[in-house]
Amino acid sequence: MRAVSVEEAVAMIPTGASVMVGGFMGVGTPERLLDEIVRQSKNGLTLICNDAATPGKGIGKLFDAALVSRLTATHIGLNPKVQQRMLAKQISVDLIPQGTFVERIRAGGCGLGGVLTPTGVGTLVAEGKRQIEVDGKPFLLETAIRAQFALVHAFLADYLGNLSYALTARNFNPVMAMAADTVIVTAEHIVPVGVIAPDHVVTPAPLVDYLVTTPNG
């Protein structure tokens, strides 16, 4: 793990990169990193996140700045700007049931090819996907999801990069930290090694590549 400024962290993300972002409606989202992505105008992004948040908040900032070309998410219902851009074919949106979404990311982090799920069998979701029968029941093969970068927000990070999360802000952050080539972390508090008890470490240091250490980062 290497400590970096928020400017250095975002500078590593190229135009057109695939980026996972933790959070649920802005809770547990690395706001400082998103603000810097907007400032550096990293466009053409393929974004993988639970939702589109709302205009001006969390992920919504990236859509306000027209930096996203493709979105993979579970819903966009509270962001009318994303809906408008989708209907105008300005962005491509892939909506996935939330359970399937998180399991596909988990599969990507565990080195699996995908997961079998009954969700979507017999619907439009099944079109073009392989169907496999197990014990007489049909399942869809949903392939694993990975990204070039994962932007993760924790409550506590120690100097090695071990992470702990606060309540529901944990949400998608731990699974995304396993499913990207490069993991960049912001934290509410950076503490000495040992402050986070070993059994309270949720994301272990070997998964973290960069920790933003600038104030309020």
PEGINOR-V545236 format. One record per residue. RES is the residue in one small letter. SS is DSSP state (2 for helix, 1 for strand, 0 for the rest). PSI is psi in radians with two decimals (* if undefined). BURIAL is # if it has 24 or more other C-alpha atoms within 12 Angstrom, else .. Layout:
RES:SS:PSI:BURIAL  RES:SS:PSI:BURIAL
//
This chain:
m:0:2.42:.  r:1:2.40:.  a:1:2.36:#  v:1:2.85:.  s:0:2.85:#  v:2:-0.58:#  e:2:-0.76:#  e:2:-0.71:.  a:2:-0.87:#  v:2:-0.51:#  a:2:-0.41:.  m:0:-0.28:#  i:0:2.01:#  p:0:2.80:.  t:0:2.37:.  g:0:0.13:.  a:0:2.76:#  s:1:2.24:#  v:1:2.15:#  m:1:2.45:#  v:1:2.16:#  g:0:2.87:#  g:0:2.80:#  f:1:1.88:#  m:0:0.69:#  g:0:-0.23:#  v:1:2.14:#  g:0:0.31:#  t:0:2.39:#  p:0:1.41:#  e:2:-0.72:#  r:2:-0.71:#  l:2:-0.70:#  l:2:-0.72:#  d:2:-0.67:#  e:2:-0.58:#  i:2:-0.73:#  v:2:-0.78:#  r:2:-0.70:.  q:2:-0.06:.  s:0:0.97:#  k:0:1.78:#  n:0:3.11:#  g:0:0.41:#  l:1:2.51:#  t:1:1.95:#  l:1:2.30:#  i:1:1.94:#  c:0:2.87:#  n:0:-0.69:#  d:1:3.06:#  a:0:0.15:#  a:0:-2.49:#  t:1:2.82:#  p:0:2.31:#  g:0:-0.02:#  k:1:2.37:#  g:0:-2.31:#  i:0:-0.51:#  g:2:-0.49:#  k:2:-0.61:#  l:2:-0.57:#  f:2:-0.61:#  d:2:-0.63:#  a:0:0.07:#  a:0:0.82:#  l:0:-0.11:#  v:1:2.29:#  s:1:-0.46:#  r:1:2.39:#  l:1:2.26:#  t:1:2.07:#  a:1:3.11:#  t:0:-0.42:#  h:1:2.71:#  i:0:0.32:#  g:0:-0.39:.  l:0:0.17:.  n:0:1.61:#  p:2:-0.49:.  k:2:-0.69:#  v:2:-0.72:#  q:2:-0.78:#  q:2:-0.73:.  r:2:-0.59:#  m:2:-0.82:#  l:2:-0.50:.  a:0:0.06:.  k:0:0.57:.  q:0:-0.38:.  i:0:2.72:#  s:1:2.25:#  v:1:2.22:#  d:1:1.86:#  l:1:2.28:#  i:0:2.40:#  p:0:2.47:.  q:2:-0.73:.  g:2:-0.74:.  t:2:-0.71:#  f:2:-0.93:#  v:2:-0.59:#  e:2:-0.56:#  r:2:-0.66:#  i:2:-0.75:#  r:2:-0.71:#  a:2:-0.72:#  g:2:-0.66:#  g:2:-0.43:#  c:2:0.07:.  g:0:0.36:.  l:0:2.76:.  g:0:-0.36:.  g:1:-2.93:#  v:1:2.73:#  l:1:2.24:#  t:1:2.50:#  p:0:-0.24:#  t:0:2.15:#  g:0:-0.17:#  v:0:2.30:.  g:0:0.19:.  t:0:-3.12:.  l:2:-0.45:.  v:2:-0.51:.  a:2:-0.22:.  e:0:2.21:.  g:0:0.05:.  k:0:2.64:.  r:0:2.34:.  q:1:2.30:#  i:1:2.37:.  e:1:2.27:.  v:1:2.08:.  d:0:0.68:.  g:0:0.04:.  k:1:2.41:.  p:1:2.44:.  f:1:2.63:#  l:1:2.45:#  l:1:1.96:#  e:1:2.09:#  t:1:2.73:#  a:0:2.68:#  i:0:2.25:#  r:0:2.94:#  a:1:2.86:#  q:1:-0.65:#  f:1:2.55:#  a:1:2.25:#  l:1:2.02:#  v:1:2.49:#  h:1:2.25:#  a:1:2.86:#  f:1:-0.82:#  l:1:2.42:#  a:1:2.41:#  d:1:3.12:#  y:0:-0.23:#  l:0:-0.39:#  g:0:0.14:#  n:0:2.47:#  l:1:2.54:#  s:1:2.57:#  y:0:2.78:#  a:0:2.03:#  l:2:-2.29:.  t:2:-0.17:.  a:2:-0.18:#  r:2:-0.83:#  n:0:-1.93:#  f:0:-0.08:#  n:2:-0.85:#  p:2:-0.70:#  v:2:-0.61:#  m:2:-0.56:#  a:0:-0.30:#  m:0:-0.23:#  a:0:0.45:#  a:1:2.69:#  d:1:-0.63:#  t:1:2.21:#  v:1:2.13:#  i:1:2.27:#  v:1:2.41:#  t:1:2.69:#  a:1:2.60:#  e:1:-0.69:#  h:1:2.37:#  i:1:2.16:#  v:1:2.81:.  p:0:2.71:.  v:0:2.31:.  g:0:-0.39:.  v:0:-0.68:.  i:0:2.00:#  a:0:2.49:.  p:2:-0.66:.  d:2:-0.01:.  h:2:-0.07:.  v:0:2.14:#  v:0:-0.81:#  t:1:1.98:#  p:0:2.67:#  a:2:-0.66:#  p:2:-0.31:.  l:2:-0.29:#  v:0:2.20:#  d:0:-0.75:#  y:1:2.41:#  l:1:2.14:#  v:1:2.14:#  t:0:0.10:#  t:0:2.71:.  p:0:2.41:.  n:0:0.29:.  g:0:*:#
//
